[in-house]
């Protein structure tokens, strides 16, 4: 029964609570030694994605690729993505960090953007990588929103997942989006909520400028939480009747039982974003594929360590799981 009984993660002494473990790595960490090569991937619906590749030098060829999916309003330049890419390269894997629609440094073309249950774009990226490279094994890595997309992709339709996709590792995943949207709206989490809403409002305004007359901006500054924003914009822009319908469709928790490749899910117990329903212990206890690790500490997309090589626990743990003969 793949519940990891005891996590080996220990935070540095100076990061003594979940908020510090979340904020300090996000604001202060730098990962300079990653060089991306950008590719523009045109999509069948007329839109595009920006892909950031980090391949091994020619003298170190590999047939293994890891595809990294970032969090809400993130991108491939975020320290947690760059840190993971660096660790994957050090372990002998090529890495592809893809940017969601509107997240790659420029606004996407269509009215729609990205949402937390949009697995079609991930599938396009996976298949594009297999066609353009000589990869025999593909691993998926996801953080937060990207972890939710990854889990949903693996579990909703196993027949769609290419056989080359061998394993996955995801961190800080809101597997229950409705409960998470309420949880992050608590007073103690307002610093995160304000930051997310500021970024989301800016993107809606940019989209309205790009597509005049198609988006109503009235009252946008009055939206105070995810439920209000998703009801007003995310749901209707992506074909959902309501925010609740969107959460129901997009939450990966409903699809975990369908996962059929070894998958590591690491959610810290002190993650300020995650309610109890985002720790799917019953599913992990029954599934031979979902490995659930719940360290007491770690924050949200944190897992900082004081290691001399600059790697974080999430990076070492992902490499360990993805490359092990028999993951556990």
C-alpha positions, 0 to 999 in steps of 0.5 A: 500500500503506497503510503510513505510511512515517514518522510525524510524532509527536515526544514532548515531551523530558520524556516520554522513554519509553513508560511516562511517555508512557502514565502522565502523560497519563492522570493529569495531563491535564485537558480542561475545555472539553467540555460533554456532554448525556447520553442514556439509550439503552434496549437491546432486551435490557432493558439500557441505555447512557449516551451523551454528546453534544457537539454544535456550537452551533445557529449551526454545524450539521453533517451529520458525526458522530464516534462515540468508543469508550473503552478498557478500564474507561474512560468518556466522561469520560477525558481522552483521550476529552474531548480527542478530542471537543474536537478533533472539535468544533473541526473542525466535527463533532458528537461522541458518546462512548458508555459501555459497559455498566457504564461510564457511572457506574452498573451495568448491569442484566443479568449480562453487562457489556461485552467487547472483541469486543462489536460489537452495542452499537456497531452499536446506537449507530451506528444510533441516531445515524443515526435521531435525527440528520440525519447524512450521514457518520459517522466512528468513533474508538476507543482501545485496547479501543474501537479493537479493537471498532471494527476488528472491527465494520468488518471482521467483516460489511461488509454490517451497516455503514451506508453513512454510516460513511465512515472510522475512526481508532483508536489503541493497539489490542490487535488480538491479545488473547491475546498482549496479555493475556500481554504486559501481565502482564510484571513491568514492567507490573504497575502497569497490571495491578493498576489494571485488576484493581482496577477489574474486581474492584470491578465484579464485586462490585457486580454480585454485590450487584445480582444475589444468588446469580448470581456466585461471588466466592470467590477473586476477590482471588487473580486476578493477570492477565487470563487468570485474570480472563477465564477466571473471569468475562469468558468465562462471563458472555458465553457463551464456553467459555474465555478462549482462545475469547473471545480468538479471537472478540474479537481484531480482527486476525482481521477486518482483511482485511474492512475496506472503509472507510479506517481509520487504525490508530496503534500506538506501537512503545514501547506497553507493552501491545502485543506484536509481533502487534499491528502488522499490517504484512502486512495493511496492505501488502495492504489498500487500506483499513487505514492502519498508522502505527507511530511509535517513541514514543507509549506507550499512549493517550498521544501527548502534545504541547506544542502551545499549543492543548492538542491531542495528536497523536492528536487532530490526526491523527484529524481530519486523516485523517477529514476529508481528501479522500484520506486517507493 
